[in-house]
Amino acid sequence: MKGILGRKIGMTQLFTKNGSSLPVSIIEVKKNIVTSIFTKEKNGYNAIQLSTFDKRDKLTKKPLLGHFKKAKTNGKKFVKEIKNMKNYNLGDILNLSIFSPGEFVDVTGISKGKGFQGTIKRYNQKIGPKSHGGGGGSKPLRLTGSIGDVASNKVNKGMTMPGQMGSKQKTIQNLEIITIDQKNNALIVKGSIPGPKKGFVIIKSTTKWTSSKKPQKLVDIEETQIKNKLLEEAKHYNADINTNMSIKEMKKILIDAKVLKKDIENKDKKGEK
């Protein structure tokens, strides 16, 4: 088992080289510090406690400050245990290098809170008729129907009724890691993950899927932009280039075409004289 803590940034889409689009979630993963170690001999189970995202000492309680100082770090906002992670020492730093593109992970977070909701939104029930008195009386529009017989004089467990919706811990399993941006501390996974923007999440190796896939070949946007500029420039010099070439090859052909055009212009000027 391996895992790390992060924060949801939002969703976007990426494009593969074969032209298909992928809906992806971006997770910010900064340095994770090991702030506590639990062993089976001492605590009854094996786990490590990870902490991330700095918090001002002024806003951190003194007992927690002492706990973090043992790991030689300052206060942290997000602290969680991950079971069955071994061979780590107090104060060790974890980053995105523990994962690689093509792996599958489970992402756990707190879902968006939607407040008190009726059964239509909460359980996707059908609405009542919109005509002939719908919306009240004997034919309600968005009200719950029968919840059982009168004789039983009770509400059976599991009955779908209005109540608090969302703001619960949810885990989305088997999400493929599309790419890892070490420079910007970003982990990009395929699909949606629970929680609002800036919501904290736990990323762990999946419990259902063990094998990895070949990493997706994505379109490099910066490279594409450079190639498009070179193609536009090539039109003025009649240079025979295409996007299948590397940027280095395209630039070399373009430089040769510029030199050739300049030589022709110089010859034409000498001919006129």
Buried (B, 14 or more C-beta within 10 A) or exposed (E): EBBBBBBBBEEEEBBEEEEEEBEBBBBBBBBBBBBBBBEEEEEEEBBBBBBBBBBEEEEBEEEBEEBBEEBEBBBBBBBBBBEEBEEEEBEBEBBBEBBEBBBBBBBBBBBBEEEEBBBBEBBEBEBBEEEEEBBEEEBBEBBBEEEEEEEEEEEEEEEEEBEEBBEEEBBBBEBBBBBBEEEEBBBBBBBBBBBEEEBBBBBBBBEEBEEEEEBBEBEEEEEEEBBEEBBEBBEEBEBEBEEEBEEEEBBBBBEEBBEEBEEEEEEEEEEEE
